[in-house]
Amino acid sequence: MPTMKEVLWETIHNGKAKKTVDQLADEIGCSKSYLYRGALPYDEDGGSGCRFPLDFLLPVMLAQKDYSVLHHLAHDTGHLLVR
C-alpha cells in the first residue's frame, strides 16, 4: 500500500485534471517549489522534503479533481467514503 506522501505526490503530479505543478501552484496560491518539496515521498536522507499543510490539501484535491488522498485517509482509519 502506498504511503500518504506517495498518494499526495501522485495527486499533485498526475491528477485527473492533468494540471501541471506550475498551474496548480498558481491556482491554489503557493509556490511550485513548495508543492514539489511538500509532496516528496522521500528525500536523500529518508525524510520527507517538508510538511504539507492541510490548508493546501483540499484546494489541491479540488483543482486536480483527484480524491485519492481522501480515499487513502479513509482506508487507513477504517472508514467508508460515500459520495
N, C-alpha and C positions, 0 to 999 in steps of 0.2 A: 504494500500500500504506500502511495506517495506521502511525503510529509506536507505539512501546511505550506511551507515555503515553496516547495515544488509545485503545488497546485496554484499558488499565487503567481509564481513565475509564468506558468502556462497561461493563466488568465491574462496577465499583462502582455505577454508576447504573442500569444496565439488565440486571443479571444474570438468569439463568434462574429463580432463586428469588424474584425480584421483591421483595427486601427493600429497605426504604428505607435511606438513608445512616445515619439515626439507629439503626435496628435493627441494621444491620451493625456500626456502631461499638460498640454495646453488646455484641454477640456476640463480637467479636474483641478487645475491651478497649483501644480507643483512642478519641480524641475525634473527633467528627464533623467538626470544623473541619480536623483533620489529614487525614482522608480526602478532604475537598473539596480542600484545598491540594495534597496529595500526588499527586492524580490529575489536576490541571490540565494539559491538554496544553500550553498557553501562557498566560503572563500578559501584562500590558500591555507589558513590556519584551522580550518574545520568549523569556523563560526559562521555567522550569517552577516552579510555586509552591514546592515543596520536594522533596527527595529522598524517595522512597517506600522504606522499609526492607524488605528481603527477609523479615524476621521476620513481617511482616503479609501478605505475598503469598499464601502457602499458605492461611492462615485465610480470606482474602477469597475466593479461588477456591472453597474448600470450602463456605463459607457461602452464596455466591451460586450454587453449582452451575454455574459458568461457567469453563471452562478455556481460554478464548481467549488469555490471556496465555501459557500454556504452549505452545499451538499457534504463537503468534507467535514465541516464542523458538526453537522447533524449526525453523521455516521459515527464520528469519534465520541460523541456524547450520548449515543443510543437513542437519538430522536428521529422522528419521521417527518419529512417535509411534505406539505400538501399545498398545492397552489390554489 
